[in-house]
Amino acid sequence: MNSIEEMLDDLKLMPFPSELGGKKFDGIDPTDVNRLALNCINLFLQSGSLDSNNKENLNKTMSELRILNPKLVGDAQVYFGKLYRLCDLVYE
């Protein structure tokens, strides 16, 4: 299995799906979800753990990703699927 760092590097090679800019799905803004998830992942990589507030933020983000992902197609679905897998590894 790839490390979290390798998976994050792989995700960073993919452009954020531009077609999602400014859109919301069931009240969920993909741009906000992406920002919060990446922030939590980066904090985890810097410190090796998340405090309770950031763990709660990551849990909320994962819940939003579970709602968001089935509504996406193509590159957007691939991007957010990878983001979810990263979040899941960090949350463990």
Secondary structure, DSSP 8 states (H G I E B T S, - for coil): ---HHHHHHHHHTS---GGGTT--BTTB-HHHHHHHHHHHHHHHHHHSS--HHHHHHHHHHHHHHHHHGGG--HHHHHHHHHHHHHHHHHH-
